[in-house]
Amino acid sequence: MSDAPIPARTRVAPSPTGDPHVGTAYMALFDVAWARKTGGQFVLRIEDTDRARLVEGSEQQIFDSLKWLGLAYDEGPDVGGDHGPYRQSERLGTYRPYVDQLIADGHAYYCWCSTERLAELRAQQQASKQSVTGYDRLCVGNTRDERAALPGFTENPVVRMRVPDAIDLTFDDIIRGRVTAPRPDDQVILKADGFPTYHLAVVVDDHLMGITTVVRGEEWISSTPKHVQLYKWLGFAMPQFAHMPLLRNVDKSKISKRKNPAARLMWFREQGYLPEALRNFLQLLAYPPKLEDDGSEREVVAFDEFIADFDWSRINTVGPIFDVKKLDWLNGVYLRNLSVDELTERIIEHELRTGRWTEVDGARRELLRQAVPLVQERMTLLGDAVPALEFLTTPDDELGIEDDALASLKDDAGQVLAAAISALEAVGEWGHETIQATLREALVDGMGLKPKFAFAPVRVAISGKKVSPPLFESMQILGRDSSLARLRRLAVRL
């Protein structure tokens, strides 16, 4: 008998209400891992029933960011599939029959309470510090006319589910085991505008789309008994539930787009993080490092390797700390592991997308390819490369000398530059090893200077800065004429 798992169907269902939240990618990563591990499918559904909060362009950002991260979905609004449509706003006719069924079976009822009455009810309950809060069921058992005779009536009713007194508050979670949630109140399942609320739509859509594993944040644990009850009432097969730990800021607060720019999924691409590094980082937030045969732990784990080893039982339910410093380290590791050609192309794509470059000709591409090895070991973000190498593409007579670099030079800097110019003018083959040997002989051996004082004026003349990429390799890339022109320019200024 085979022990192979049943192919799973998972989904992520964000709302297009602004820049996609990093939590969307966090959930999608584990959705994808489980679907791929079991040979199943991963679905993207857009939950856009809250029409007042929709933001134009947000849906496209969701598509683009998931694909950028390598979390491609098998079905979705822009790729199609056999279980569409994949936008809830296009499925409105789907939900009403289930609402009518629940009403007919006595599991749901119309509620004509006005928003003012509900607000007053909440205020009273809070003021009296009642242990049981929520809707007081004023509308249960009343016809429209009977309810209209009572205070706080509105012509446009909602539909509420009637939560049983004996509702089961426990359920099985494939991460957490047996879970007990608080008792829910009579949740609205259909709004006055005819749009379903999340609680009804998510159950109906997950069923009709064949979702077998519902992966979502732990904030939905309290809602799960309501969803389980709806599954039972409607006669749907129950999916597995996996409630992931919430992402936390360093101060343990919930990560939000209002307080932390890193909560915006697009922010990572804008800053110059690699998608494979971000994926690895998100893995580590809830999943342990790879355990090697010798007992050591390895944090740099490729996505395919993560999928192959994936097991829900290894999820850490303690709220993970979203420490960008850890991501910076990981991104640096991934940058250093890229080939020079690949890193060059990634840098170019980043510069064009951010608008710092508008075009790239063959000469600029080749110069960048030659210069990338000078900065690759020190890079944290893709955007680090061009500012560090900008002096190589700046015309010699336009190169600025930073004030602190000029101020750092010793009184003999003019003499040092004169000696450097004289020695370099006699160099035949212009290579970094020859340049270094020539300058060391002229300045360190010939003038008796320590290397850091000998090469400082040369570095400032070549780069305009106190600190720069490797000096002699930079001079090789610049070439003889530009290097000597820059040395002479600073010598004259001094």
N, C-alpha and C positions, 0 to 999 in steps of 0.2 A: 504494500500500500504506500502511495506517495505521501510525503509530508509537506509537499509544496503548498504554499498558502493560496487561498482563493483570490483570483485577480480582484483588486480593490478599485472602486471608483471614488475618487476624492474630489473636493472642489474648494475653491476660494471664492468668496462673494463680497467684494468691496463695494462701497458706495462712491459714486463719482462726485464727491462734495468738496473737492480741492485737490492739492497735491497728494498723491498716494502716500499713505502712512507706511513707515518701515515695517510695521506689524503685518501688513499685507504680504510682504515678501517673506517675513519670518514664518507665517503660517503656510504660505505657498511652498516654501522649501521642504517642509515636512510632509505636506500633501504630495508633492512630486516624489519625494523619497519613497513613500509607502506605495504609491501607484507604480513606480518603476520597479521597486523591489518585488512586487507581486505580479508584475506583468499586466497591470490594469491601466486605467486612464485617469487623467487629471483634467478637471473642467473649470473654466472661468465663467462665473455668472455675475452679472452686474445688477446690484440691488438699488434701483433708482426710483423707488416708490415715494420717497420723501422729496417731492418736487420742489419745495421751497428752498432746499439746501443744495440743489444741483449747481455745479460750476462748469461752464463751457470749457471744453478741452481736457477736463479731468479724466474722462473715459479713455481718451487716446493716450494720456500719460500712463494710465494703468497698463494698457496694452504694451506700450513701448518699454516701460521699466521692467516688467516681468520678462519680456523677451531679451532685453539687455542683460538681465541677470542669469540668463540661461535656464529660466523656469518656464519653458514653453508649455502651453496647454494644448491638449488634444482636441478640445471642443470649446467654443466661445463665440461671442458676438461677431468677431471679425474673421473667424476661421470656419464657422458653421459646425455641423454635427447632427446626429440623429435625434437629439433631445431638445432642440430649440423650440421657440426662440430663447436666447440666453440673456435677455434684458427683462427684468420683471415688469417694466412698464408696457412691454409687448405681450404680456401674459395675463392681462387683467381678466379676460374672459374665462381663464382657467380656474380662478379662485372662487368665484361666486357660487358654483354648484356645491362646493364643499361647505361653504358657509350655510347655504340653504339646508344641506343635509344635517349639519350640526344643530341648526334651529329646530328642524323637524323632529330630531331625536331628543330634544330637550337638553342638549349639551351647550346651547348658546342662546342668547336672547338680545332683543333690541334694548338700547339704553338711550333715553331722551334727555339725560341730564345736561344742562348747559355747562360751559367751561367755568362760568362764574360760580355755579353751585359746587362743582368739583374742587375748585380752588378754596372755597369756604370750608368744605369738608376736610381738606388736607390741613388747613390752618387750625381747625378745631381739634383735630386728632393730635397735631404736634403740640398745641397748647396744653392739652390734657395729658400728654405723654402716654397715650394708650399703647398697650403692648401689641395689640392687633390693629394694623392700619390698612388702608386700601379702600376700594369701593364698597359702599354699604348696602348694595343690592336694592336700592329703592325701586328700581324699575322691574325687578323680577315679578312675574305673574300679572303685570298690568298691561292692558291694551293701550294703544296710543291715547285714546280719549280719557281713559282712567288716569294715565300719567299726566296728561295735559292739565288736569284739575289740581295737580300738586305744584308746589313752588319749584323754580329752577328748571323749567321745561324749554326744550328747543325743538324746532320742527325737523331738524336733520339728525336722525339717530345714528349711533354707532352700533356695532354688534360686539358683545362680550361673550367669552366662553364662561360657562358656569362650572367653576372648579368644585369637584366633589368634596364633601366633608372628609371623606376617607381617602383622599388622593395619596398615592404612594410617593413619598418624598425621597426615596433612595433609588439609585440607578448604578449600573456598572460602567466604569470608565477604564479604558484599556491602558491608561497611564497611571491612574490613581487608585484603581480597585473599586471597592464599594464606597459610594459617596452619598452623603445625606445633605439635602438642600433645604433652605427655609420654605415655609409654606407660601405659595403665591396667592395673589388676589385674583379677582375676575378680570383677566386681561382683555383689552380691546383687541379684536382680531380683524375687524373691518372698520375703517374710518368713515367719517361722514361723507367724504368725497368719493367713496367707492373703492379706494385703494386699500389693499390688505396691509396690516402691520407686519413687521418682521416675523412675529411668532407664528402666524398662520402661513405666510408665504414661504418661510424657510422649510417648514415641514412638507408642504405640498410640493415645492420645487425639488427638494432633495429626494422625495419619493419618486416623482415622475422622471427625474433625471437619473435614477438608479444609483444614487450616492450610497455607498455602503459604509463609509467611515467619515464622520463629521469631525473635522479638526478645527478647533476655535479656541479663543482665549478663555482663561478661567473665570472671567467676569460673567460668562454665560452659564456657569454652573447653577446659579439661582433660577435661571429660566428653564433648565432642562426638564424638571417635573412637568411643566406645562406642555412642553413639546412631546414628552413621552405620552402624556394623556391624550394629546391630539392624534398621535400615531395609533393609539389603541382605539379611540373613537372612530377613526376613519378606516380602520382595518388595514393599515399599512404595515409592512415588514419593518422591524426596528433596526436602525443602523447601529454601528459601533460609535461611541463618543470618545473623543480624545481632547481633553481640555488642557491646553498648553499654559505654562507659567507666563505671567505678564512681564513685559520688558520694563526695567526700572532704570531711572537715572542714578548717577553715582550717590545722590543723597537719598536713595530708596524710593523716591516719588515715582508715580507712573509717568512714563515718557509720553510727552504730548507735543504737537506741532507748535503750540502757543509758546512753550517754554524752552524747547530744544530744537535747533535747526536740523539736527541729525535725525529727528523723527520724520522728516520729509524724505521719502525715498529718492526723489530726484536730486537731493542735495549731494548724495554720494557721487553721482556721476558728474555733477557740476564741479565738485572739489578735485576730481581726478583719481578716485579709487577704482581699482580693477574689479569687475563683477565677480571674478573667481575668488578674490580676497574677501569681498563682502559676503559671499555665500559661505565661505569657510568660517568667518566671524559669526554669522548668524547660527551656524551649526553649533559652535562652541557655547553659545548662550544657553542652550538647554540640553546639550549632549556632551558626554565626556570625551576627552582626547582619545586618539587611537592607542590602544595598549599593545606594545610590542612584545615579542617573544621573550626578551630579556627583562620584562617587567617595567620598562621605561614608558613614558607617555609622549606621544607625538601630536602636536596641535595642528600642524600643517597637513591637512587631509583633503585630497582631491574629491570632488563631488561624487564621481563614480565609485570611489572607494567607500565613501560615506554611505551611499545607497546600498552597496553590497553587504555592509555590516549592520545595516539599520535594524533596530529592535526597540519597540515602544517602551519596553520595561526599563530601558537605560535613560529615559528622559528624567532630568532633574527638575522636580516641581518647585524648588526654591526660586523665588523671583530673580531672574538673571540681571546682573548689572551691565548696563550698556556703556562700557568704557571705551571711548573712541581711541584712547592711547593704545589699547590692544589691537584695534583695527589698523592703526598707523603702522604698528610693528608688522602685522600680517601683510599689509599692502607692500611694505618694503621688501619682505621676503619674496613675494610673488613678482615684484618688479625685477629683482635681481636674478630671478630664474628665467626671465624671458630672454630670447635671443636678441642680439642687437637689432636685427632687421625687424623683428616683431615689435620691440619696444619703440623703435623709430616710428613705425606706422601707428601705434597706439597714441604716441605723443602728438603726431600730426592730426589724427582724428580729433583728439581732445582740443587742440588749439583752434581747429576749424569750427568745431561745434560751439565752443565758448565765444567765438568771434574775435579772439585775439589775433588770429590770422584769417585773411580772407581768401588767400590762394597760396599754393605751394608749387614752385617750379622745380625743375630737375636739379638745379644748382643748390637750392636751399635744402631739398630732401637729402642730397648727397652730403652736404656739410653737416647736417644734423646726424646723419648716420655715422659719420666719422667722429663726431663729438660726443655721442651718447655714451660710449664707454668711459668718458671722463667723469660723468656724473651718476652713472647707474648705481654704483655702490652706496651713494649718499642720498638717493631719492626716497621720498616717502609717498609723494603723490605725482601723478602724471604732469601736473602743472608746475612742478619744481624745475623741470629740465630747461625750458626756454628762457626763463629769467636768469638762470645760472649761466647759460651759454649765449646770452644776448650780445655780449661783447664781441663774439666771433662774427656776428652778422652786421655789426655796426660799422659804417665807414670810418676809416682811421681818423679823419679830421673832425668827426662828430662824436668821438668817444669822450664821455664825460668822466672826470676824475672826482670821486666822492671826497668830500671835505675831510672825513675822518681818515681816509686812506692817505691823503696828502699830509695831514698833520702828523701821521705816524712815522714819517720818513725822518731819518737822521740828517744831520747837517752835511754829511759827505755824500748824500744821495746823487748829486750832480756828478761827482767824480766817479761814483760807482757806475752810473749810466754811461759815462764817456768811455770807461774801460770796457764795459759790456759791448758797446757799439763797435769799438775798435776790434775786439776779439771776434765778434760775430760776422763782421764784414769779410773776414778771411776764411769763413767756413765754406767748404765745398758742398758736400751732400747735406741737405737740410733735413735732418731727422732728429727726433727728440733725444736720442742717446748722445748724438754728436753735440747738440745744443747744450745739454746738461754738462757734458765733459768739458766743453769749451768755456762755459761760464764758471764752472768750478775752478778750473785752472787759472782763469784770469782774476776772479774775484776772491775766492777762498784762499787758494795757494798764492796768487800774485799779490793781493792786497792784505792778506792775513785776516780776512773778515770771517766771522761765524756765518754759516750758511743762511740762517734766518735774516741776518742783516744784509748779507750779500745779495740775496735774491728778492728782498722786499721791494726795492725800487723798480726792479724789472717787472715784478708781478703787478705793481700799481700802474706802470706804463702800459702793460699789455692788456690788463682787464679793467683798470679804473677802480679797483677795489683792493681792500686789505686781504680778503679771502677770496679765492677763486678755485676753479677746477685745476687739476694738475698743470703746472706752468709750462713745462717743456713740451708736453703733448699738445697744449693749446697753441704754442708758438709754431709747432710743426703744421698744425691745421691752418693757422693764419698764413703761413708762408713767409719767406725771407723778406720780401718787400714790405709787407704790412707790419711785420714784427719790428723791423729796423725803423720804419716810419714812426711807429708809436714810441719807440725808445727815444728817438731824436726829438719828437714833439714834447715829451715830458722834460727831457734834458734842457731844451731851450727855455721852457717855462720855469725851471728851477734856477 
